[in-house]
Amino acid sequence: MNEKLIIVGGGISGLTAGIYAQRSGFQTLILEKCATPGGISTCWKRGGYMFEGGVHWLNGSGEHLDLNKVWKEVGALKENNPVYFKDPVYVLKNGKAQLAIWRDADRTLQELSAYSPRDRKALRNIFRDVRMFKYFQSPVEGVTGIMDYIRMFPAICVTPRLWMQSIKHYLSRIKDPDVRTLMEAVVAPVNNAMTFAYTLSGFFTGDSGYPSGGSLRMALNMADTFREAGGEIRYNTAVEKVVDGGVIVNGELLKADAIIVTVDARTAIDKLFEKPLQDSWARRMRRLLVTSQTVFVGVGVEADLNAYPKSMVFKVPFKDGGVDIPFFVVSNYARDKYSPEGCTTLTALFPGYSYGYWKAAREDGTYDEKKKAVAEKFIGILEEQIPETKGKIAVMDVATPVTYQRYCDTYEGSYMSDWLPATLTTNAPNRYRKGLYFAGQRTAYSGGLPPAVISGRLAARLLCKDFKHKFI
């Protein structure tokens, strides 16, 4: 017992693996290159305003789900960050008309059908698919039972058909452009339609809430849970290489009996080991991986915008910063304590494969200028859509794919992976060999927090099996 374990990365998967491993008898050290835990799933402050850069809704926040048990086991959800469920979930305004996705499926279907009667049949068929996912949930090894799988059978039956088409194609049957845009705001339209049905079903069935304090509070809770179990975290500590018997930090060897790599596996296979990994899965990952890249914009507004919805769909084209999209979503944190009294934090994500654009800007010296241009364009749209923001912008911040790459070593600055139609992306194995394991979003399909926590837990289970520890 008390074998030494080093975990490379203090994101959600690294913290999860560390908590379970430490409880199971390993002497665990987490090495995190940044000053705070959470990896990409974190928040940061600028001029008194906090910007949410991670979770926008949490799969597994519904207490009836297996994943909720895991979030509580690792301490991510505690009394200090109760989950609230925004309703409506998304709102799109078109002049005086307002379209919404509510947590009540029947109400949503009725209102959208009334707005666009010609789409009544198409909407009814789409909602029929969504209802098939009522009991679908992310399976957790050792937690999800046979009855859970039986209840998921209707979703499993429709999954092949949905998986074969993109969300954009799936929703193309909706003729009204406003209704279609609202629905496309749920999940990036390039992903397969199964991800849309599963996500929308989560809103309708009591899942996908927002934990108070956001992703940073979750990560800090997990870090506290890990330390309380006896584990150690070293921040501002970058691992240079993973070698036999340990890792290299600042040119020195830190010895370990086992290592769990939780940084972006696509980056790790080329840069973290003494020689790039050449296993068949690694070669396929290099060839097939499709990343999700985004430009993040956050502003602090000296106005109370609590009267506006939590998530607003702006049907306004945005063509700048290497992205070209027909609409975008603005998150409103007026009800959260993310700003000075009477003020509001607003954020938006602008998805698109823009890494090359920003990398070139970094190299030719125009990076800051182009970031400022993106922020100013966003502010101009805000002032048109939300008049209370005019002349009230106190703080603005922009994060590009280059930012994500610099802080988290993510491949091409991605924050997750797109799951394209009819595509099985290649993942890193949770167990590479005895003593070396992978966890994180490149070890499971799609992205987001569920694969992070589930893969971290699974890596710890495999570790315990190899070293004959009881998994706790």
C-alpha positions as CSV (number, residue, x, y, z in Angstrom):
1,M,0.0,0.0,0.0
2,N,0.9,3.7,-0.2
3,E,2.4,3.4,-3.7
4,K,3.2,6.8,-5.1
5,L,0.9,8.1,-7.8
6,I,1.5,11.3,-9.9
7,I,-1.4,12.8,-11.8
8,V,-0.4,15.1,-14.6
9,G,-3.1,17.9,-14.7
10,G,-5.4,19.3,-12.1
11,G,-8.6,19.6,-14.2
12,I,-11.8,17.8,-13.5
13,S,-10.5,14.4,-14.6
14,G,-7.3,14.8,-12.7
15,L,-9.0,15.8,-9.5
16,T,-11.5,12.9,-9.8
17,A,-8.8,10.3,-10.3
18,G,-6.8,11.8,-7.4
19,I,-9.8,11.7,-5.0
20,Y,-10.6,8.1,-5.7
21,A,-6.9,7.0,-5.8
22,Q,-6.1,8.7,-2.5
23,R,-9.1,7.2,-0.8
24,S,-8.0,3.8,-2.1
25,G,-4.6,3.9,-0.5
26,F,-2.3,5.6,-3.0
27,Q,0.0,8.5,-2.0
28,T,-1.2,10.9,-4.6
29,L,0.4,14.1,-6.0
30,I,-1.4,16.2,-8.6
31,L,0.8,18.5,-10.7
32,E,-1.1,21.5,-12.2
33,K,0.7,24.0,-14.5
34,C,-1.8,26.8,-13.6
35,A,-2.5,28.6,-10.4
36,T,-6.0,27.2,-9.9
37,P,-7.7,23.8,-10.3
38,G,-10.2,22.9,-13.0
39,G,-8.3,23.2,-16.2
40,I,-10.5,24.5,-18.9
41,S,-13.5,24.2,-16.6
42,T,-12.8,27.3,-14.5
43,C,-13.7,31.0,-14.0
44,W,-11.5,34.1,-13.8
45,K,-11.8,37.7,-12.6
46,R,-11.2,40.9,-14.4
47,G,-11.8,44.3,-12.7
48,G,-14.2,42.9,-10.2
49,Y,-16.2,40.9,-12.7
50,M,-16.0,37.0,-12.8
51,F,-16.2,35.3,-16.2
52,E,-17.5,31.7,-16.5
53,G,-15.3,29.8,-18.9
54,G,-16.4,26.3,-18.2
55,V,-19.8,24.9,-17.3
56,H,-22.9,26.4,-18.8
57,W,-25.1,23.6,-17.6
58,L,-24.1,20.5,-15.7
59,N,-25.1,17.0,-16.9
60,G,-25.7,15.0,-13.7
61,S,-27.0,17.9,-11.7
62,G,-30.4,16.1,-11.4
63,E,-30.4,14.1,-8.2
64,H,-32.1,11.1,-9.9
65,L,-29.1,10.4,-12.1
66,D,-26.1,8.1,-11.5
67,L,-23.8,10.8,-12.5
68,N,-25.1,13.0,-9.7
69,K,-23.9,10.4,-7.2
70,V,-20.4,10.7,-8.7
71,W,-20.4,14.5,-8.5
72,K,-21.3,14.3,-4.8
73,E,-18.7,11.5,-4.2
74,V,-15.9,13.8,-5.5
75,G,-17.3,16.8,-3.6
76,A,-18.0,18.8,-6.7
77,L,-21.6,19.4,-5.5
78,K,-21.9,20.5,-1.9
79,E,-24.1,22.7,0.3
80,N,-22.0,25.7,-0.8
81,N,-23.0,25.5,-4.5
82,P,-26.7,24.5,-4.8
83,V,-27.9,23.8,-8.3
84,Y,-30.5,26.1,-9.9
85,F,-32.4,25.4,-13.1
86,K,-32.9,28.3,-15.4
87,D,-36.3,28.5,-17.1
88,P,-36.6,29.4,-19.9
89,V,-33.4,27.6,-21.0
90,Y,-33.0,29.7,-24.2
91,V,-34.8,32.8,-25.5
92,L,-34.7,34.2,-29.0
93,K,-36.2,37.6,-29.7
94,N,-37.4,38.7,-33.1
95,G,-38.8,42.2,-32.8
96,K,-41.6,42.0,-30.3
97,A,-41.9,38.2,-30.6
98,Q,-40.1,36.0,-28.2
99,L,-39.4,32.3,-28.7
100,A,-38.3,30.1,-25.8
101,I,-37.2,26.6,-24.9
102,W,-38.8,25.9,-21.5
103,R,-38.1,23.0,-19.2
104,D,-41.7,21.9,-19.9
105,A,-41.5,19.9,-23.2
106,D,-45.3,20.2,-23.8
107,R,-45.3,24.0,-23.3
108,T,-42.3,24.4,-25.6
109,L,-43.8,22.3,-28.3
110,Q,-47.1,24.1,-28.1
111,E,-45.6,27.6,-28.2
112,L,-43.2,26.8,-31.1
113,S,-46.0,25.2,-33.1
114,A,-48.2,28.2,-32.5
115,Y,-45.5,30.5,-33.7
116,S,-45.0,28.4,-36.8
117,P,-48.0,26.3,-37.6
118,R,-46.4,24.9,-40.8
119,D,-43.7,23.3,-38.6
120,R,-46.2,21.6,-36.3
121,K,-45.6,18.1,-37.7
122,A,-41.9,18.4,-38.0
123,L,-41.6,19.7,-34.4
124,R,-43.9,16.9,-33.2
125,N,-41.6,14.3,-34.8
126,I,-38.5,15.9,-33.3
127,F,-39.9,16.0,-29.8
128,R,-40.9,12.4,-30.2
129,D,-37.3,11.6,-30.7
130,V,-36.2,13.7,-27.8
131,R,-38.7,12.0,-25.5
132,M,-37.0,8.7,-26.3
133,F,-34.1,9.9,-24.2
134,K,-36.1,10.5,-21.1
135,Y,-34.2,7.8,-19.2
136,F,-30.9,8.1,-21.0
137,Q,-27.9,8.9,-18.9
138,S,-24.1,8.7,-19.0
139,P,-23.3,5.2,-17.8
140,V,-20.9,5.0,-14.9
141,E,-19.0,1.8,-14.3
142,G,-19.9,0.2,-11.0
143,V,-22.9,2.6,-10.5
144,T,-25.2,2.2,-13.5
145,G,-27.2,-1.0,-13.1
146,I,-29.0,-3.4,-15.5
147,M,-32.4,-1.7,-14.9
148,D,-30.9,1.6,-15.9
149,Y,-29.8,0.1,-19.2
150,I,-33.2,-1.4,-19.8
151,R,-34.8,2.0,-19.3
152,M,-32.4,3.5,-21.8
153,F,-33.5,1.0,-24.5
154,P,-35.8,3.4,-26.4
155,A,-32.9,5.9,-26.8
156,I,-30.6,3.1,-27.9
157,C,-33.1,2.2,-30.6
158,V,-33.2,5.7,-32.2
159,T,-29.5,6.5,-31.7
160,P,-28.2,4.9,-35.0
161,R,-30.6,7.1,-37.1
162,L,-29.7,10.3,-35.2
163,W,-26.0,9.5,-35.1
164,M,-25.9,9.3,-38.9
165,Q,-27.0,12.9,-39.4
166,S,-25.8,16.3,-38.3
167,I,-27.9,18.5,-36.1
168,K,-28.1,21.1,-38.9
169,H,-29.4,18.4,-41.3
170,Y,-31.8,17.0,-38.7
171,L,-33.3,20.4,-38.0
172,S,-33.5,21.4,-41.7
173,R,-37.0,20.1,-41.8
174,I,-38.1,23.1,-39.7
175,K,-39.0,25.8,-42.2
176,D,-39.3,28.8,-39.9
177,P,-35.8,30.4,-39.5
178,D,-36.5,31.7,-36.0
179,V,-37.6,28.3,-34.7
180,R,-34.7,26.6,-36.4
181,T,-32.2,29.0,-35.0
182,L,-33.5,28.6,-31.5
183,M,-33.2,24.8,-31.7
184,E,-29.7,25.0,-33.3
185,A,-28.6,27.0,-30.3
186,V,-28.9,23.9,-28.0
187,V,-25.8,22.2,-29.3
188,A,-23.3,23.2,-32.1
189,P,-25.0,22.2,-35.4
190,V,-22.0,20.3,-36.7
191,N,-22.4,17.6,-34.1
192,N,-24.5,14.5,-34.6
193,A,-28.3,14.7,-33.9
194,M,-28.0,12.2,-31.0
195,T,-26.2,14.9,-29.0
196,F,-29.0,17.3,-29.6
197,A,-31.8,14.9,-28.5
198,Y,-29.9,13.9,-25.4
199,T,-29.1,17.5,-24.4
200,L,-32.6,18.8,-25.0
201,S,-34.1,15.8,-23.1
202,G,-31.9,16.7,-20.1
203,F,-33.6,20.1,-19.9
204,F,-37.0,18.5,-20.1
205,T,-36.3,15.8,-17.4
206,G,-34.9,17.8,-14.5
207,D,-31.2,17.7,-15.4
208,S,-28.7,20.2,-16.7
209,G,-28.8,22.9,-14.0
210,Y,-26.1,25.4,-13.1
211,P,-24.2,25.0,-9.8
212,S,-24.0,28.3,-7.9
213,G,-20.4,29.7,-8.1
214,G,-19.9,28.0,-11.4
215,S,-17.1,25.8,-12.6
216,L,-14.4,27.3,-10.3
217,R,-16.5,26.6,-7.2
218,M,-16.9,23.0,-8.3
219,A,-13.1,22.6,-9.0
220,L,-12.2,24.3,-5.6
221,N,-14.6,21.9,-3.9
222,M,-13.0,18.9,-5.5
223,A,-9.5,20.2,-4.6
224,D,-10.6,20.6,-1.0
225,T,-12.0,17.0,-1.0
226,F,-8.7,15.7,-2.4
227,R,-6.6,17.5,0.2
228,E,-8.9,16.4,3.0
229,A,-8.3,12.8,1.9
230,G,-4.6,13.4,2.3
231,G,-3.6,14.2,-1.2
232,E,-1.2,17.0,-2.4
233,I,-1.6,19.5,-5.2
234,R,1.3,21.6,-6.5
235,Y,0.1,24.5,-8.6
236,N,2.3,26.4,-11.1
237,T,4.1,23.2,-11.8
238,A,4.4,22.0,-15.4
239,V,5.4,18.5,-16.2
240,E,8.0,18.4,-19.0
241,K,8.1,14.7,-19.7
242,V,6.6,11.4,-18.5
243,V,9.4,8.8,-18.3
244,D,9.8,5.3,-16.8
245,G,9.5,5.6,-13.1
246,G,8.2,9.2,-12.9
247,V,8.0,12.6,-14.4
248,I,10.4,15.4,-15.2
249,V,9.7,18.7,-13.5
250,N,12.2,21.6,-13.8
251,G,14.8,19.2,-15.1
252,E,14.5,16.8,-12.1
253,L,12.9,13.4,-11.8
254,L,9.9,13.0,-9.5
255,K,9.6,9.3,-8.9
256,A,6.3,7.5,-8.9
257,D,5.0,3.9,-9.1
258,A,2.1,5.0,-11.3
259,I,1.2,8.0,-13.5
260,I,-2.2,9.2,-14.8
261,V,-2.0,11.6,-17.7
262,T,-5.1,13.9,-17.8
263,V,-3.8,16.7,-20.1
264,D,-5.1,16.7,-23.7
265,A,-4.1,13.3,-25.0
266,R,-3.7,14.7,-28.5
267,T,-1.0,17.0,-27.2
268,A,0.5,14.4,-24.9
269,I,1.1,11.7,-27.5
270,D,3.5,14.1,-29.4
271,K,5.0,16.2,-26.6
272,L,4.8,14.6,-23.2
273,F,6.7,11.4,-23.7
274,E,10.4,10.8,-24.5
275,K,9.3,9.7,-28.0
276,P,6.0,10.4,-29.6
277,L,3.6,7.5,-29.2
278,Q,3.1,5.4,-32.3
279,D,0.4,3.0,-31.2
280,S,-2.4,2.4,-33.7
281,W,-4.9,4.4,-31.6
282,A,-2.4,7.4,-31.4
283,R,-1.9,7.4,-35.2
284,R,-5.7,7.3,-35.7
285,M,-6.1,10.1,-33.2
286,R,-3.7,12.3,-35.2
287,R,-5.6,11.5,-38.4
288,L,-9.3,11.7,-37.2
289,L,-9.6,14.1,-34.3
290,V,-12.0,17.0,-34.9
291,T,-11.6,19.7,-32.3
292,S,-14.0,22.3,-31.0
293,Q,-12.5,25.7,-31.1
294,T,-14.0,28.9,-29.9
295,V,-13.4,32.6,-29.2
296,F,-14.7,33.6,-25.7
297,V,-15.8,37.2,-25.1
298,G,-16.8,38.5,-21.7
299,V,-17.9,42.0,-20.6
300,G,-18.7,43.7,-17.4
301,V,-21.7,46.0,-17.6
302,E,-22.5,48.8,-15.1
303,A,-26.2,48.0,-15.2
304,D,-28.5,45.5,-13.6
305,L,-29.8,43.2,-16.4
306,N,-31.7,40.8,-14.2
307,A,-34.9,41.4,-16.2
308,Y,-33.2,39.7,-19.2
309,P,-33.1,36.0,-19.8
310,K,-30.2,33.8,-18.5
311,S,-29.4,32.6,-22.1
312,M,-30.2,34.8,-25.1
313,V,-30.0,33.8,-28.7
314,F,-28.9,36.7,-30.8
315,K,-29.9,36.1,-34.4
316,V,-27.1,38.4,-35.6
317,P,-24.3,37.2,-38.0
318,F,-20.8,37.5,-36.5
319,K,-17.9,37.5,-38.9
320,D,-14.7,38.4,-37.3
321,G,-11.8,36.7,-35.4
322,G,-11.6,33.8,-37.7
323,V,-15.3,32.8,-37.2
324,D,-18.3,33.2,-39.5
325,I,-21.6,32.3,-37.7
326,P,-25.2,33.2,-38.3
327,F,-26.2,33.5,-34.6
328,F,-24.7,33.2,-31.1
329,V,-25.7,32.8,-27.5
330,V,-25.1,35.4,-24.7
331,S,-25.1,34.2,-21.1
332,N,-26.4,36.6,-18.5
333,Y,-25.0,36.3,-15.0
334,A,-27.1,39.1,-13.4
335,R,-28.5,36.7,-10.8
336,D,-25.1,35.3,-9.9
337,K,-22.7,37.3,-7.7
338,Y,-20.2,37.7,-10.5
339,S,-20.0,41.5,-10.5
340,P,-20.3,44.5,-8.3
341,E,-23.7,45.4,-6.8
342,G,-26.1,46.6,-9.6
343,C,-23.8,45.4,-12.4
344,T,-23.8,42.3,-14.7
345,T,-21.4,39.9,-16.3
346,L,-22.2,38.9,-19.9
347,T,-20.3,36.2,-21.9
348,A,-20.5,34.7,-25.3
349,L,-18.8,31.9,-27.3
350,F,-18.1,32.2,-31.0
351,P,-17.3,28.7,-32.3
352,G,-15.3,28.0,-35.4
353,Y,-12.0,26.6,-36.5
354,S,-10.1,29.8,-35.8
355,Y,-6.8,28.5,-34.4
356,G,-4.9,29.2,-37.5
357,Y,-6.2,32.8,-37.7
358,W,-5.1,33.5,-34.1
359,K,-1.8,31.7,-34.3
360,A,-0.9,33.9,-37.3
361,A,-2.0,37.0,-35.5
362,R,0.2,36.1,-32.6
363,E,3.1,35.6,-34.9
364,D,2.7,38.8,-36.9
365,G,2.1,41.1,-33.9
366,T,-1.6,41.9,-34.6
367,Y,-3.0,39.6,-31.9
368,D,-4.0,42.2,-29.3
369,E,-5.4,44.5,-32.0
370,K,-7.6,41.7,-33.4
371,K,-8.8,40.7,-29.9
372,K,-9.9,44.3,-29.3
373,A,-11.7,44.4,-32.6
374,V,-13.7,41.3,-31.7
375,A,-14.6,42.7,-28.3
376,E,-15.7,46.0,-29.8
377,K,-17.8,44.3,-32.4
378,F,-19.5,42.2,-29.7
379,I,-20.1,45.4,-27.7
380,G,-21.7,47.1,-30.7
381,I,-24.2,44.2,-31.1
382,L,-24.9,44.3,-27.4
383,E,-25.8,48.0,-27.4
384,E,-28.2,47.3,-30.2
385,Q,-29.8,44.3,-28.6
386,I,-29.7,45.4,-25.0
387,P,-29.9,49.3,-24.9
388,E,-29.1,49.4,-21.2
389,T,-25.5,48.4,-22.0
390,K,-24.8,51.5,-24.2
391,G,-21.9,53.4,-22.6
392,K,-21.9,51.1,-19.6
393,I,-19.2,48.6,-20.5
394,A,-16.6,48.7,-17.7
395,V,-14.5,45.6,-18.5
396,M,-14.0,43.4,-21.6
397,D,-11.9,40.2,-22.0
398,V,-11.3,37.9,-24.9
399,A,-9.8,34.4,-24.9
400,T,-8.9,32.8,-28.2
401,P,-7.8,29.2,-29.1
402,V,-4.3,30.4,-28.6
403,T,-5.3,31.3,-25.0
404,Y,-6.7,27.9,-24.3
405,Q,-3.5,26.3,-25.8
406,R,-1.2,28.5,-23.7
407,Y,-3.0,27.8,-20.4
408,C,-4.1,24.2,-20.8
409,D,-1.9,22.7,-23.5
410,T,-5.0,21.8,-25.5
411,Y,-4.4,20.7,-29.1
412,E,-5.0,23.6,-31.5
413,G,-6.5,25.5,-28.5
414,S,-9.6,23.3,-28.4
415,Y,-11.8,23.1,-25.4
416,M,-13.5,19.8,-26.3
417,S,-14.1,17.6,-29.4
418,D,-16.9,17.8,-31.9
419,W,-18.7,14.5,-32.4
420,L,-19.5,14.5,-36.1
421,P,-22.2,12.4,-37.7
422,A,-21.4,8.7,-38.5
423,T,-18.0,9.2,-36.9
424,L,-16.3,7.3,-34.1
425,T,-13.4,9.4,-33.0
426,T,-10.3,7.5,-31.7
427,N,-9.7,7.9,-28.0
428,A,-6.7,7.3,-25.8
429,P,-7.0,4.1,-23.7
430,N,-7.7,4.6,-20.0
431,R,-5.1,1.9,-19.3
432,Y,-2.0,2.1,-21.5
433,R,-0.1,-0.4,-19.4
434,K,0.3,-1.2,-15.7
435,G,1.4,2.0,-14.1
436,L,0.4,4.4,-16.9
437,Y,-3.1,5.6,-17.5
438,F,-5.0,8.3,-19.4
439,A,-8.1,10.2,-18.4
440,G,-9.9,13.3,-19.7
441,Q,-12.0,14.3,-22.7
442,R,-9.8,12.6,-25.3
443,T,-10.5,9.2,-23.6
444,A,-14.3,9.3,-24.1
445,Y,-16.7,10.4,-26.9
446,S,-17.8,13.9,-27.2
447,G,-16.6,16.4,-24.6
448,G,-17.7,18.3,-21.6
449,L,-17.7,17.4,-17.9
450,P,-19.3,14.0,-17.9
451,P,-16.4,12.3,-19.9
452,A,-13.9,14.1,-17.7
453,V,-15.3,12.9,-14.3
454,I,-16.2,9.4,-15.6
455,S,-12.8,8.8,-17.2
456,G,-11.0,10.0,-14.1
457,R,-13.0,7.6,-12.0
458,L,-12.4,4.7,-14.5
459,A,-8.6,5.4,-14.5
460,A,-8.6,5.2,-10.7
461,R,-10.5,1.9,-10.8
462,L,-8.1,0.4,-13.3
463,L,-5.2,1.6,-11.2
464,C,-6.6,-0.1,-8.1
465,K,-7.2,-3.3,-10.1
466,D,-3.6,-3.4,-11.3
467,F,-2.1,-2.7,-7.8
468,K,-4.6,-4.9,-6.0
469,H,-6.2,-2.0,-4.0
470,K,-9.8,-1.9,-3.0
471,F,-11.5,0.8,-5.0
472,I,-13.1,3.3,-2.5
